[in-house]
Amino acid sequence: MSDEKELPPQYSMHELHTTKHGVTLRVPARSYQPGDNIPIIVSGSSSAFASWSGDATCVLEGASSAALMGKSRYQAGQIANAGLGGGGAMAITSREEHVFASTSTTLELSQIKEKAENGEMLLQASLNIPIERTCGCDGPRTKGIMPTVPTMDEMRADHSSVKWKMTVEIKRKGLIKRDIKLSLEIPVMLPPVALPDTGLSNSASSVTTFDAVTPPILTAHLTLLPPKPSKPLSIPFRIRVSTSPPPCMVSADDLFPKGKMRVVFYLSQQTWTMGIAQSRFGDAGGFNWAGVRTRAVTPVVCGGGGGKDLELEGEYDLHAEERSADGCGLSIHWLSHASVQWDHLPGLLVVSIPVNLPPAVAQR
C-alpha cells in the first residue's frame, strides 16, 4: 500500500499548517522578525505518535537562491563569435543555494499532551529566529540576515530569492514505514527603515526644445512619503513639474490623453550575486544584473495651473516580492523613479531616489 501523500501547506486566518501520515505541523500565521519566537505545534492521533522512533527534530533555515553568471566564458564566447562573424553568445548561468542562518530544537515525545476537543495528541515547542548569521562567510555576524523575498518572475535572468523554511523530521519504527518530513515556509521581515517625516526628495532638469534664444528649463521634483498606517505596504509619492523662468508653462491640459505629456512613477530592482562556494565557472567577484523595471503608476493632478507648478500625487502598492535584501552573495536594492515624456523635451526626463523596501509607516 502506498504512503499517504503530504498535503500542501495551507494558510488560514490564524495558522499555517501541513499534514503527512496523520501528523500535522502548525505555526501561527503572521509576519515574523529576527529574534521573534515561533510557537510550534505538532498534532496527531495516539497511533501516529506510537510509530515514532525517538524524539523529532525541528530545523529553521534562512537560505538565499542566487543565479551566478559565467562571466569569463560568456565574454570569451562573445569575442569568439564576433571574430567569426556570428551572433551574441548565450548567457551561461548556474544556481547556488546558500544557508546563511540556521537554528534547531527537539520535540520530545515525553512532552506529549492530550488535546481535549477531539482526542488528538499535542506536542509543543518553540524556537527563536536567528538575529545573527550562522554561516562561515566573512564579515560581522550581525550583517547579512535577509527577509523572505519570493521570486519575482520566472522569465527573468537572475530570479533570485530568499526563503525561511521550517522542517520537522520524524523517525518511524518499522522497515516499511518511511520517515516523516513536514515543511513550512515562514514569512520573515526585517524591521522597516523609516523615511524622514518630510520624505525623501530629488529632482532632475532638462532644457526644452522650444524655439527661443534661451529655451525654458523643465524640472521634475519627486518626493517619497512614509506609508500610512492603514496601508503599510505602499509608497505614497508626489511629483512636481515646473518650468523656469516662471510662470510655469505646464498645466493639467498638457497631460495625456488631452495633451502629449506623460508622467509616471515606477520602481527598478538592482540585483548583485556572487558565488559563496566554488563556482563551476571559476569567476572571481560578483555580477551586477541588468536592472528590471516594475509596473508604472500614473499619478493624479492635485494642484497647479494658471502659471503655478503642476502638482501630482499617487500611491504605489508593493508586491510581496518587492523587498530589499543584503547578504552573503546576494544584494537586492531598489530605486524609485518619476519619468516625464513630452514632445517638447529632447528625451525622457527621469528623476530617481534609492529606497529600502518596505519603508516604515508614518509615526503621526
Residue, then its C-alpha position, 0 to 999 in steps of 0.5 A: m500500500s502506498d504512503e499517504k501523500e503530504l498535503p500542501p501547506q495551507y494558510s488560514m486566518h490564524e495558522l499555517h499548517t501541513t499534514k503527512h501520515g496523520v501528523t500535522l505541523r502548525v505555526p501561527a500565521r503572521s509576519y515574523q522578525p529576527g529574534d521573534n519566537i515561533p510557537i510550534i505545534v505538532s498534532g496527531s492521533s495516539s497511533a501516529f505518535a506510537s510509530w515514532s522512533g525517538d524524539a523529532t527534530c525541528v530545523l529553521e533555515g534562512a537560505s538565499s537562491a542566487a543565479l551566478m553568471g559565467k562571466s569569463r566564458y560568456q565574454a570569451g564566447q562573445i569575442a569568439n563569435a564576433g571574430l567569426g562573424g556570428g551572433g551574441a553568445m548565450a548567457i551561461t548561468s548556474r544556481e547556488e543555494h546558500v544557508f546563511a542562518s540556521t537554528s534547531t530544537t527537539l520535540e520530545l515525545s515525553q512532552i506529549k499532551e492530550k488535546a481535549e476537543n477531539g482526542e488528538m495528541l499535542l506536542q509543543a515547542s518553540l524556537n527563536i529566529p536567528i538575529e545573527r548569521t550562522c554561516g562561515c562567510d566573512g564579515p560581522r555576524t550581525k550583517g547579512i540576515m535577509p527577509t523572505v523575498p519570493t521570486m519575482d518572475e520566472m522569465r527573468a535572468d537572475h530570479s533570485s530569492v530568499k526563503w525561511k523554511m521550517t522542517v520537522e523530521i520524524k523517525r518511524k519504527g518499522l522497515i516499511k514505514r518511511d520517515i516523516k518530513l513536514s515543511l513550512e515556509i515562514p514569512v520573515m521581515l526585517p524591521p522597516v527603515a523609516l523615511p524622514d517625516t518630510g520624505l525623501s526628495n530629488s529632482a532632475s532638469s532638462v532644457t526644452t526644445f522650444d524655439a527661443v534664444t534661451p529655451p525654458i528649463l523643465t524640472a521634475h521634483l519627486t518626493l517619497l512619503p512614509p506609508k500610512p498606517s492603514k496601508p503599510l505596504s505602499i509608497p505614497f509619492r508626489i511629483r512636481v513639474s515646473t518650468s523656469p523662468p516662471p510662470c510655469m508653462v505646464s498645466a493639467d491640459d498638457l497631460f495625456p490623453k488631452g495633451k502629449m505629456r506623460v508622467v509616471f512613477y515606477l520602481s527598478q530592482q538592482t540585483w548583485t550575486m556572487g558565488i559563496a562556494q566554488s563556482r563551476f565557472g571559476d569567476a572571481g567577484g560578483f555580477n551586477w544584473a541588468g536592472v528590471r523595471t516594475r509596473a508604472v503608476t500614473p499619478v493624479v493632478c492635485g494642484g497647479g495651473g494658471g502659471k503655478d507648478l503642476e502638482l501630482e500625487g499617487e500611491y504605489d502598492l508593493h508586491a510581496e516580492e518587492r523587498s530589499a535584501d543584503g547578504c552573503g552573495l546576494s544584494i537586492h536594492w531598489l530605486s524609485h523613479a518619476s519619468v516625464q515624456w513630452d514632445h517638447l523635451p529632447g528625451l525622457l526626463v527621469v528623476s530617481i531616489p534609492v529606497n529600502l523596501p518596505p519603508a516604515v509607516a508614518q509615526r503621526 
